């Protein structure tokens, strides 16, 4: 999507078209992101630089174009063929398929599990971060396909049959049995109408039918990516309780499974991707994990998808930020370029700090997720819910601020920012809302005292590097000393923990002055509601240049 040499007319009958920025296309999303390059190296993924650079060129060019096309042409539900046969198909625009193909060919669905070297999840997370900036909808099936792997490993026989297709770097959109396809994708259905996040109230039933098969009857209120090849679902088993099942789209005899799509969701964002409501009538399924241990089985998948929620929101924030910086570098108002206006510099620099901190914490957790060390596992237990809470909450106001930097141009559908804004609330809802995350944090602190020790150790690494950080840690220590249980205070505590972790990562990183600026801007308490209200003096031009170098 590099800029066309055949330019449109700029001299019109009534006026000349001037003072408009060129389209932000044909750039490399990796090489123009110094903070991401540092984070990848810091977390052990530097060996993937060539892979990330290659995908950065795709993300900053082709993926932008097909992202617009896929979202302008949303999926269409086809319940019947022309003869009246029930087919339950969903048709997608070619741009959606191309986006899926790029993601699978470059390993966004499986690199964590196939690279077989330290830093694999870090590299994969950096790829996901780039993809989300341009086309977030296709990341839904990619995320679930990636996250299903640890859950399926609880059923070795199923894993042996399904993982080769799941991990294959090929995208096969054809509608046919899994055994006849080159590559597979996995979806998910957990929530029901009466319960939502309270999955233990699910009413869908599973009855053993012999030879390892169960018949599942019931419904799912949110059934993500209904054209996937199989789905992890939760259903009640008599005498056991809630169990986890793999429910394919096709039965063993080659017939369509009795999975009836009721309708596609008409969503605020995530337009390129299909979400649905479904009913099952004795649908064939296979238990994954122990009977009655459905939540425990699925929790590893949920943890992985929560990490992708963080990466997704961080990616949206990144793209919104650089759209704003790019606009301000070219646009003049009141006799000066916007990028040189002091108040605009303050706003952009403040946004840049938020964006980098979100990415840094997400990449730190990617490292923790793949580690076998006890400290890393324990840290991930408490840092995942607080990270998802804060980063996903931070996305909508930052994207909205970026729209304001562009003015009316940021509020129309021709701008990417309108789509980013519609997309921005999604990750705070998917895989557990803010309250669910904060209650999960309280459970981790109460039931996993080792996680509290890991958190304290992680924060201790940055002690003595900034007075505001030391005060923040002292106050946090006092709040954590008695193992907090008050749900009313949980949101404030989650934010305090997440801010402390972000500050520690930036203070001990390759560019500690960014961490010092973050502490001044976020840990002193002297900041207003909106961006651009930090009282502490910051090096605004340096933060903006770091966020998106002018010569990139």
C-alpha positions, 0 to 999 in steps of 0.5 A: 500500500505504498503511496501512489505516484499518481497523485490526486488533484490538489487544485480545485475550482474553489480552492487549493488543497493544502495543509493535509498530512500524507497517508501514514502507509509504507512504513515498518511497524517494528523498526520505527518502534524503538521501545518495542525493539528494546523490550524484545531484547530485554525479554529474551527475544532478540533472536527474532528481530529479522522475523519481526522486521519482516512482519513490521514491513507487512503490518505498516503496508499491506495489513493497513489496506486489508484491515480497512477492506475487511472492516468495511465488508463484515462477515455474512451469515448463511444458514441455508444453501439454495436448496434449503439444506442447513449449512450454518456457514459464515462468509468473509471478505477476501481481505479477512482471509488474507489477514488470517493467511499472513498471521498463520504464515508468520506464526502468530498462532503457534510460534510459542509452541513450535520455536523450541527456544527461549524467547519464543513467546516474546517474539510471538507477542511482538508479532501480535502487537504489530498485527493488532495495530492494523487489523484486530478482528482476525486476532480473535481466532488467532488468539484462541488457536494459540491459547487452546494448545495448553488446554488440549495437552490435558487430553494427549489422544486429542492433542495427537490428532489435532495439534499438527493441524493447529500448529501448521503455518497454513491457513485453510478457510475451506469448510470440511472435516479437519482431517481433510485440511492443511491448517486448523483454527480453534474457537471458544464458547463458555458464556451463556445467557443466564450466567455470563462470566459466572460459567458455573451456572451454565446449563448446557449438558454433556452425556457420555455416548461411548467410545470417548464421545459425548453428546452436548445439548444447550446454548452459548450466548457468545460463541467466538469465531464460528467458522473455526474447525473446533471449539473449546466449550464448557458443559455440565456432566451428571455426577461430576459438574462442569467439564471442558470439551472439544466440539468439532464442526464436523462429526466423525462420520463426515456429517456436519455437527449439530451446531446451529448458529442462531445469529451473528452479534451486531458488535460495536467493534471487531467488525471484521470478525464474526461472533455468534449465538449458537445452540447444540442438539446432541453435538459430538464432543470430546472431553478435555481434562478430568471430568468436573474440572472444566474451569481448571482445564480451561484456565490456562487458555484463559490466561493466554487469551488475557495476555493477548487482550493486553497486547491487543489494547497496547497495540491499539494505543500504539497505532492511535498514538503514531497516527496523532504524531504523524498528523501533528508533524504535518498539520499547521494551525495558528502559524505553527506545526502542531508538533511544535505547539507546547500544549500539543507536545505535552499531550503527545508525550503523556500519551507516549508514556502510557503507550510504552508502559502498556507495551512494556508490561505486556512483553514482560508478562510474555517472558514470564508466561514462557518461563519455567522459573518459580518466580516468573510463574508466581509473578504471572499469577498476580500480574496477569489480572492487574495488567489486563485490568489497567491496560485494557482500561487505558485504551479507550481514553488514549484512542479518544485523545488521539482522535482529538489531536486530529480533530474532525478528521479523527472522527470519520470512518475514512480515518483508522481512528474511528475503527480503533475507538470502536475496538478499544473497549473490547478487551476490557470486556472479553475474558473477564471485565474489570471487576472479574480481574480485580477479584481474581487478583484478590484470590491470587493474593489470598491463595497464592502467598508465593505470588505476593513474594514474587511481586515484592521481589519484582518491585524491589529491583527498581528501589532507589531509582526514583523517589516517587517510585520508592514512596509508591512501593512503601505505600503498596507494601503497607496495603499488601502486608495484611493480605487485602480482601476488601473488594471495594478497594480492589480496583485501586489496589490493582491499578497501584500494583500495575503502575508499580510494575510498569515503573519498575520495568521502565526504570530498569530497562535500557532507557531509564530516563523514560522510567523516570519520566513515567514515575514523575507523570504517574506516581506523584499523584499530580496529574489531572483527568486528561492527557497533557495535565502532568505537573512535572516537567518532562522532555516532551520532544524526546518522548515524542521522537522516541515514540515515532522517530521523524526519520523512520 
